[in-house]
């Protein structure tokens, strides 16, 4: 089965302070996307689509893309910013980013963040699901909250309610601390360590694009366009509520690694170095 890996790399990286999507995490200068593409290709994905901002495209292709192009069919999509109101620099969000790659993706596809390391097993789970998935039969990988935190500041996570292996509800929490407390709508909520959370590893069939298009029109009419974001979890939650989609949840007990703050670099460099030493990426 042909399937694409969509990598969202258009984020501003304001807390990191630079182009974290291309930051080297191995001694030979490779970045997280190098390892994600390697794992996804092993699972069966045969195309990668990078979603970028126009102002970063040249640097990203030079620093990362040229290596990836030698391994797999690669395409670049620019997240459209023409609808941003004057004064807003940040793109509209992850759901809008996916919508922007509609013309580049015609097959089932997985979505990941460029600055997150998910581990190889997650890609196999999603690919196997997509092999048999019909329209509206989506999937995601959930990690335990305690395995996704940064010691260097708060993080944003999609808090998931799972029932019989399927996603029942997902709620975006944007300020979760290392003690697993969340500042949610002005109230401090204590979350359980094993709470399943989304790290934006999704499996979709192409019908998602029609829903994204309709939801984005609603977003543009009803949101505060200076600060609101168009998130993937919001679209998926609406589809679940309407009964137009189901989301199979694959729960991963492994620790997630990612880059939110520059101080996170040391941890992921050490872990990637360990994986390389153990032969996990001996052919990359």
RODO-2510 file (C-alpha; in nm, 4 decimals, decimal comma):
residues 284
     n   res          X          Y          Z
     1     x     0,0000     0,0000     0,0000
     2     x     0,1194     0,3480    -0,0855
     3     x     0,1086     0,5846     0,2111
     4     x     0,2552     0,9251     0,2880
     5     x     0,4216     1,0646     0,5959
     6     x     0,3242     1,4277     0,6506
     7     x     0,5725     1,6119     0,8694
     8     x     0,4598     1,9401     1,0204
     9     x     0,7648     2,1644     1,0292
    10     x     0,6138     2,5123     1,0012
    11     x     0,6075     2,5915     1,3735
    12     x     0,7735     2,9109     1,4909
    13     x     0,9875     2,7510     1,7635
    14     x     0,9530     3,0633     1,9779
    15     x     1,0357     2,8852     2,3044
    16     x     1,3360     2,7165     2,1446
    17     x     1,4729     3,0248     1,9756
    18     x     1,5587     2,8987     1,6289
    19     x     1,4893     2,6426     1,3560
    20     x     1,4588     2,3476     1,5912
    21     x     1,3180     2,1241     1,3153
    22     x     1,6644     2,1167     1,1566
    23     x     1,8748     2,1117     1,4735
    24     x     2,1326     1,8257     1,4665
    25     x     2,0703     1,5541     1,7251
    26     x     2,3440     1,3113     1,6174
    27     x     2,7202     1,3442     1,5880
    28     x     2,6979     1,3264     1,2067
    29     x     2,4592     1,6219     1,1882
    30     x     2,1250     1,4478     1,1378
    31     x     1,8036     1,5935     1,2773
    32     x     1,4904     1,4308     1,4207
    33     x     1,3150     1,4146     1,0790
    34     x     1,5996     1,1953     0,9487
    35     x     1,5187     0,9321     1,2096
    36     x     1,1418     0,9636     1,1745
    37     x     1,1630     0,9141     0,7975
    38     x     1,3913     0,6137     0,8451
    39     x     1,1429     0,4519     1,0860
    40     x     0,8414     0,5353     0,8685
    41     x     1,0051     0,3978     0,5543
    42     x     1,0801     0,0715     0,7365
    43     x     0,7110     0,0489     0,8256
    44     x     0,6025     0,0897     0,4624
    45     x     0,5519     0,4610     0,4003
    46     x     0,6820     0,5563     0,0565
    47     x     0,6494     0,9352     0,0445
    48     x     0,7211     1,2242     0,2782
    49     x     0,5587     1,5668     0,2631
    50     x     0,7137     1,8467     0,4656
    51     x     0,4896     2,1376     0,5614
    52     x     0,7032     2,4512     0,5885
    53     x     0,6795     2,8279     0,6142
    54     x     0,7951     3,0211     0,3108
    55     x     1,0615     3,2053     0,5099
    56     x     1,2249     2,8810     0,6270
    57     x     1,1943     2,6655     0,3149
    58     x     1,5385     2,7361     0,1694
    59     x     1,7230     2,6724     0,4973
    60     x     1,5217     2,3607     0,5810
    61     x     1,5790     2,2012     0,2428
    62     x     1,9500     2,2780     0,2630
    63     x     1,9889     2,1494     0,6195
    64     x     1,7503     1,8521     0,6113
    65     x     1,5605     1,8044     0,2865
    66     x     1,8489     1,7208     0,0561
    67     x     1,9395     1,4202     0,2727
    68     x     1,5797     1,2977     0,2872
    69     x     1,5351     1,3318    -0,0903
    70     x     1,8021     1,0652    -0,1431
    71     x     1,5996     0,8113     0,0565
    72     x     1,2341     0,8609    -0,0344
    73     x     0,9960     1,0520    -0,2619
    74     x     0,9882     1,3985    -0,1039
    75     x     0,7621     1,6983    -0,1523
    76     x     0,7463     2,0398     0,0165
    77     x     0,4280     2,2332     0,0906
    78     x     0,4128     2,5892     0,2180
    79     x     0,1588     2,6625     0,4898
    80     x    -0,0428     2,9483     0,3454
    81     x    -0,0272     3,2656     0,5547
    82     x    -0,2235     3,4925     0,3202
    83     x    -0,5276     3,4806     0,5504
    84     x    -0,3368     3,5915     0,8609
    85     x    -0,4576     3,9258     0,9975
    86     x    -0,2115     4,2130     1,0060
    87     x     0,0145     4,1763     1,3091
    88     x    -0,0106     3,7977     1,3431
    89     x     0,3026     3,6063     1,2482
    90     x     0,2218     3,2594     1,3816
    91     x     0,0448     3,0205     1,1375
    92     x    -0,3130     2,9194     1,2145
    93     x    -0,2220     2,5790     1,3545
    94     x    -0,1824     2,2091     1,2909
    95     x    -0,5194     2,1402     1,1267
    96     x    -0,4629     2,4250     0,8828
    97     x    -0,1141     2,2893     0,8097
    98     x    -0,2593     1,9528     0,7101
    99     x    -0,5236     2,1181     0,4933
   100     x    -0,2466     2,2966     0,3033
   101     x    -0,1040     1,9633     0,1820
   102     x    -0,4284     1,8477     0,0209
   103     x    -0,2909     1,8632    -0,3337
   104     x     0,0222     1,6704    -0,2359
   105     x    -0,1450     1,3792    -0,0529
   106     x    -0,3818     1,1432    -0,2347
   107     x    -0,3274     0,8283    -0,0274
   108     x    -0,3750     0,7286     0,3371
   109     x    -0,1218     0,9185     0,5450
   110     x     0,0337     0,9637     0,8861
   111     x     0,0971     1,3024     1,0465
   112     x     0,3793     1,3850     1,2859
   113     x     0,5596     1,6858     1,4297
   114     x     0,9068     1,7521     1,2913
   115     x     1,0559     1,8071     1,6367
   116     x     0,9185     1,4916     1,8038
   117     x     1,0818     1,1484     1,8125
   118     x     0,8131     0,8781     1,8307
   119     x     1,0009     0,5481     1,8022
   120     x     0,9747     0,2894     1,5236
   121     x     0,6891     0,0807     1,6666
   122     x     0,4441     0,3701     1,6423
   123     x     0,4867     0,3925     1,2644
   124     x     0,4254     0,0201     1,2172
   125     x     0,1005     0,0417     1,4176
   126     x    -0,0310     0,3320     1,2125
   127     x     0,0709     0,1820     0,8765
   128     x    -0,0930    -0,1537     0,9516
   129     x    -0,4122     0,0258     1,0492
   130     x    -0,4168     0,2356     0,7320
   131     x    -0,3721    -0,0744     0,5156
   132     x    -0,7269    -0,1802     0,6061
   133     x    -0,8873     0,1548     0,6916
   134     x    -1,1938     0,2840     0,5132
   135     x    -1,3089     0,6450     0,4959
   136     x    -1,3324     0,7983     0,8423
   137     x    -1,1448     0,5115     1,0085
   138     x    -0,8563     0,7020     1,1615
   139     x    -0,5904     0,6143     1,4162
   140     x    -0,3558     0,7781     1,6625
   141     x    -0,0766     0,6817     1,8975
   142     x    -0,1183     0,7837     2,2609
   143     x     0,1655     0,8175     2,5095
   144     x     0,1490     0,8278     2,8874
   145     x     0,1570     1,1859     3,0110
   146     x     0,4438     1,1176     3,2505
   147     x     0,6582     1,0103     2,9535
   148     x     0,6021     1,3292     2,7533
   149     x     0,6978     1,6135     2,9867
   150     x     0,9884     1,8559     2,9673
   151     x     1,1956     1,9435     3,2718
   152     x     1,2525     2,2852     3,1207
   153     x     0,9011     2,4301     3,1113
   154     x     0,5336     2,3709     3,0374
   155     x     0,4100     2,1724     2,7378
   156     x     0,0908     2,1397     2,5327
   157     x    -0,0787     1,8000     2,5062
   158     x    -0,4055     1,6588     2,3779
   159     x    -0,5609     1,4839     2,6786
   160     x    -0,7415     1,1702     2,5610
   161     x    -1,0345     0,9693     2,6907
   162     x    -1,0164     0,6186     2,5470
   163     x    -1,2978     0,3637     2,5517
   164     x    -1,2623     0,0060     2,4212
   165     x    -0,9531     0,1022     2,2249
   166     x    -1,1094     0,4016     2,0524
   167     x    -1,0817     0,7719     2,1145
   168     x    -1,3888     0,9039     2,2935
   169     x    -1,2772     1,2601     2,3579
   170     x    -0,9671     1,4735     2,3205
   171     x    -0,9099     1,8091     2,4889
   172     x    -0,6159     2,0395     2,4231
   173     x    -0,4243     2,1486     2,7356
   174     x    -0,1621     2,4118     2,6581
   175     x     0,0179     2,4558     2,9930
   176     x     0,1119     2,1277     3,1611
   177     x     0,3917     2,1395     3,4196
   178     x     0,6365     1,8697     3,5294
   179     x     0,4163     1,7934     3,8322
   180     x     0,1383     1,7080     3,5842
   181     x    -0,0756     2,0022     3,6823
   182     x    -0,2521     2,1858     3,4016
   183     x    -0,3629     2,5466     3,3896
   184     x    -0,6836     2,4795     3,1995
   185     x    -0,9168     2,7711     3,1276
   186     x    -0,7950     2,9511     3,4378
   187     x    -0,8283     2,6490     3,6689
   188     x    -0,5455     2,4271     3,7916
   189     x    -0,6182     2,0599     3,7222
   190     x    -0,4071     1,7696     3,8440
   191     x    -0,3684     1,4985     3,5799
   192     x    -0,2869     1,1321     3,6405
   193     x     0,0640     1,0186     3,5346
   194     x    -0,0731     0,7475     3,3035
   195     x    -0,3218     0,9782     3,1313
   196     x    -0,3065     0,9007     2,7560
   197     x    -0,2039     1,2041     2,5527
   198     x    -0,1742     1,2826     2,1850
   199     x     0,1634     1,3878     2,0480
   200     x     0,0182     1,4549     1,7026
   201     x     0,0922     1,1130     1,5579
   202     x    -0,2221     1,0501     1,3559
   203     x    -0,3280     0,8180     1,0758
   204     x    -0,5843     0,9574     0,8318
   205     x    -0,7571     0,8620     0,5107
   206     x    -0,7871     1,1342     0,2426
   207     x    -1,1515     1,2117     0,3230
   208     x    -1,0233     1,4177     0,6186
   209     x    -0,9434     1,7013     0,3789
   210     x    -1,3099     1,7764     0,3055
   211     x    -1,3807     1,8037     0,6779
   212     x    -1,0760     2,0218     0,7348
   213     x    -1,1900     2,2528     0,4589
   214     x    -1,5374     2,2971     0,6091
   215     x    -1,4082     2,3354     0,9637
   216     x    -1,1542     2,5959     0,8555
   217     x    -1,4305     2,8065     0,7045
   218     x    -1,6096     2,7963     1,0396
   219     x    -1,2865     2,8835     1,2202
   220     x    -1,2311     3,1858     0,9991
   221     x    -1,5852     3,3141     1,0677
   222     x    -1,6039     3,2538     1,4414
   223     x    -1,2543     3,2767     1,5921
   224     x    -1,0284     3,5481     1,7265
   225     x    -0,7886     3,5417     1,4341
   226     x    -0,5207     3,7301     1,6238
   227     x    -0,4642     3,4511     1,8759
   228     x    -0,6773     3,1394     1,8158
   229     x    -0,5378     2,8252     1,6525
   230     x    -0,7007     2,5654     1,4315
   231     x    -0,5970     2,2393     1,6013
   232     x    -0,6187     1,8807     1,4710
   233     x    -0,7806     1,7528     1,7950
   234     x    -1,0691     1,9984     1,7583
   235     x    -1,1533     1,8737     1,4093
   236     x    -1,1237     1,5089     1,5098
   237     x    -1,3370     1,5650     1,8198
   238     x    -1,6109     1,7241     1,6117
   239     x    -1,6104     1,4297     1,3703
   240     x    -1,6333     1,1795     1,6561
   241     x    -1,9249     1,3757     1,8041
   242     x    -2,1042     1,3748     1,4682
   243     x    -2,0373     1,0046     1,4166
   244     x    -1,8502     1,0638     1,0897
   245     x    -1,5173     0,9243     1,2139
   246     x    -1,3682     0,6758     1,4569
   247     x    -1,0141     0,6838     1,5902
   248     x    -0,8362     0,3625     1,6882
   249     x    -0,5901     0,4358     1,9687
   250     x    -0,2556     0,2579     1,9893
   251     x    -0,1124     0,3106     2,3357
   252     x     0,2645     0,3385     2,3573
   253     x     0,4433     0,2820     2,6874
   254     x     0,7783     0,4088     2,5580
   255     x     0,9143     0,7481     2,6528
   256     x     0,8621     1,0209     2,3980
   257     x     1,1487     1,2554     2,3140
   258     x     1,1116     1,5977     2,1639
   259     x     1,2357     1,9532     2,1481
   260     x     1,0309     2,2276     2,3062
   261     x     1,3116     2,4202     2,4737
   262     x     1,6785     2,4466     2,3788
   263     x     1,7651     2,2765     2,7066
   264     x     1,5828     1,9642     2,5829
   265     x     1,8576     1,9060     2,3262
   266     x     2,0958     1,7293     2,5638
   267     x     1,8406     1,4604     2,6530
   268     x     1,7456     1,3722     2,2986
   269     x     2,1054     1,3809     2,1754
   270     x     2,1997     1,1293     2,4441
   271     x     1,9071     0,9015     2,3605
   272     x     1,9642     0,9120     1,9836
   273     x     2,3331     0,8443     2,0444
   274     x     2,2362     0,5421     2,2521
   275     x     2,0082     0,4090     1,9781
   276     x     2,2824     0,4499     1,7188
   277     x     2,5357     0,2730     1,9438
   278     x     2,2909    -0,0152     1,9835
   279     x     2,2617    -0,0536     1,6057
   280     x     1,9048     0,0696     1,5702
   281     x     2,0069     0,3164     1,3025
   282     x     2,3147     0,1487     1,1623
   283     x     2,2005     0,2011     0,8001
   284     x     2,0832     0,5607     0,8198
***
